[in-house]
Amino acid sequence: MSSISIIGTGNMARTIGARAIAGGNTVEIMGRDQSKAADLAKALGGATTGAWGTTPAGDIVIVALLYDGVVPAIAQYGDALAGKVIVDISNPFNSTFDGLAHREETSIAQEVAKAAPAGASVVKAFNTIFRHVLEKGRPDVFLAGDDAQAKVRVEGFIQSLGLRPLDVGGLKMAHWLEGAGVVTVGLANHGVGNLDFALSITGLPV
């Protein structure tokens, strides 16, 4: 099992934290508002809290913040994240939710890698899954990263949640995972018509 720190106190932090504890992982909650972090840790049962900006207790640090707060948080934590595996789950949607907020071929995960301290590794994951599907379903979890060992650790964590990790390649693929996040919103608004689904891989019968 893994030791996890979650930066954030919103719905995705709550959902990932709950599944992580159910999967036998240790969980620490870190939020700018210490009272919100403490409330979430109590609600999850068995989670601890850590002070914002201090060294996370977990080996894997899941950043569960809105996209525009992710890189500033990483910069604020600075060397406290040295040696950690940082997991970015954000989706940088534009104002109409039909494109990405950044116009160049980058990703929040790639920008995190630029801001992260030496020795930290960055993995993109969980961004193609609607929160309630992650809470109640068994969706595939796509991930991208340049550090093979870091991806193995994140894959092990994902498996502890009862989910299937699927590696899409290096960190530059995070750009396309964010694009897949846009596709899920388009499907929800059009072809599927609801939020009760996730992108998945179906193999041909042998």
RAJOPE-V310835 format. One record per pair of residues at least 4 apart in sequence whose ideal C-beta (glycine too) atoms are under 8 Angstrom apart, sorted by the first residue. I is the first residue (numbers start at 1). J is the second residue. If there is no record, write none. Layout:
# RAJOPE-V310835
i;j
I;J
I;J
This chain:
# RAJOPE-V310835
i;j
1;23
1;24
1;25
1;26
1;160
2;20
2;25
2;26
2;58
2;59
2;60
2;153
2;156
2;157
2;160
3;25
3;26
3;28
3;57
3;58
3;59
3;60
4;17
4;20
4;25
4;26
4;27
4;28
4;58
4;59
4;60
4;61
4;62
4;157
5;27
5;28
5;29
5;30
5;50
5;56
5;57
5;58
5;60
5;61
5;62
6;13
6;16
6;17
6;20
6;27
6;28
6;29
6;30
6;58
6;61
6;62
6;64
7;13
7;30
7;31
7;56
7;61
7;62
7;63
7;64
7;65
7;73
7;77
8;12
8;13
8;30
8;31
8;62
8;63
8;64
8;65
9;13
9;14
9;29
9;31
9;33
9;36
9;37
9;39
9;40
10;14
10;64
10;65
11;15
11;131
12;16
12;64
12;89
12;126
12;131
12;134
13;17
13;29
13;40
13;62
13;64
14;18
14;40
14;43
14;44
15;19
15;131
15;134
15;135
16;20
16;62
16;64
16;89
16;126
16;134
17;21
17;27
17;29
17;40
17;44
17;47
18;22
18;44
18;135
19;23
19;134
19;135
19;161
19;162
20;25
20;27
20;157
20;160
20;161
21;25
21;27
21;44
21;45
21;46
21;47
22;161
23;160
23;161
23;162
24;160
25;157
25;160
26;48
26;57
26;58
27;41
27;44
27;46
27;47
27;48
27;58
28;41
28;47
28;48
28;49
28;50
28;56
28;57
28;58
29;37
29;38
29;40
29;41
29;44
29;47
29;48
29;49
29;50
30;37
30;49
30;50
30;51
30;52
30;54
30;56
31;36
31;37
31;40
31;49
31;52
32;52
33;37
34;38
34;49
34;51
34;52
35;39
36;40
37;41
37;49
37;50
37;52
38;42
38;49
39;43
40;44
40;47
41;47
41;48
41;49
42;47
48;57
50;54
50;56
50;57
53;76
53;77
53;80
54;80
55;80
55;81
56;61
56;77
56;80
56;81
56;84
58;84
59;84
59;85
59;153
60;84
60;85
60;87
60;153
60;154
60;157
61;81
61;84
61;85
61;86
61;87
62;87
62;89
62;126
63;70
63;73
63;74
63;86
63;87
63;88
63;89
63;90
63;112
64;89
65;69
65;70
65;73
65;90
66;70
66;90
67;90
67;91
67;92
67;93
67;101
67;108
68;72
68;92
68;101
69;73
70;74
70;88
70;90
70;108
70;111
70;112
71;75
71;108
71;111
71;112
71;115
72;76
73;77
74;81
74;86
74;112
74;115
74;116
75;115
77;81
78;117
79;117
81;86
81;116
81;117
81;120
82;117
82;118
82;119
82;120
83;119
83;120
84;120
84;121
85;120
85;121
85;122
85;123
85;147
85;150
85;153
85;154
86;112
86;116
86;120
86;121
86;122
86;123
87;122
87;123
87;124
87;125
87;126
87;154
88;108
88;109
88;112
88;122
88;123
88;124
88;125
88;127
88;174
89;124
89;125
89;126
89;127
90;108
90;127
91;127
91;178
91;181
91;182
92;100
92;101
92;102
92;107
92;108
92;178
93;97
93;99
93;100
93;101
93;181
93;182
93;185
94;98
94;99
94;100
94;101
97;182
97;185
97;189
98;182
98;185
98;186
99;182
100;178
100;179
100;182
102;106
102;107
102;108
105;175
106;110
106;111
106;175
107;111
107;124
107;171
107;172
107;174
107;175
107;177
107;178
108;112
108;124
108;174
108;178
109;113
109;122
109;123
109;124
109;144
109;145
109;171
109;174
110;114
110;122
110;171
110;172
110;174
110;175
111;115
112;116
112;122
113;122
113;146
113;171
116;120
116;122
121;145
121;146
121;147
121;149
121;150
122;145
122;146
122;147
122;150
122;171
123;143
123;144
123;145
123;147
123;150
123;151
123;154
123;171
124;143
124;144
124;145
124;171
124;173
124;174
124;177
124;178
125;141
125;142
125;143
125;144
125;154
125;158
125;165
126;134
126;141
127;177
127;178
127;180
127;181
128;142
128;177
128;180
128;181
128;184
128;198
128;199
129;133
129;134
129;139
129;141
129;198
130;134
130;184
130;188
130;195
130;197
130;198
131;135
132;136
132;195
132;196
133;137
133;139
133;195
133;196
133;197
133;198
134;139
137;198
138;162
138;163
138;164
139;163
139;198
139;199
139;200
140;163
140;164
140;165
140;166
140;198
140;199
140;200
140;201
141;158
141;163
141;164
141;165
141;166
142;166
142;168
142;177
142;180
142;199
143;151
143;154
143;155
143;158
143;165
143;166
143;167
143;168
144;167
144;168
144;169
144;170
144;171
144;172
144;173
144;174
144;177
145;150
145;151
145;154
145;170
145;171
146;170
146;171
147;151
148;152
149;153
150;154
151;155
151;167
152;156
153;157
154;158
154;165
155;159
155;165
155;167
156;160
157;161
158;163
158;164
158;165
159;163
159;164
159;165
166;201
168;173
168;176
168;177
169;173
173;177
174;178
175;179
176;180
177;181
178;182
179;183
180;184
180;199
181;185
182;186
183;187
183;199
184;188
184;197
184;198
184;199
185;189
186;190
186;191
187;191
187;192
187;197
188;192
188;193
188;194
188;195
188;197
189;193
192;196
192;197
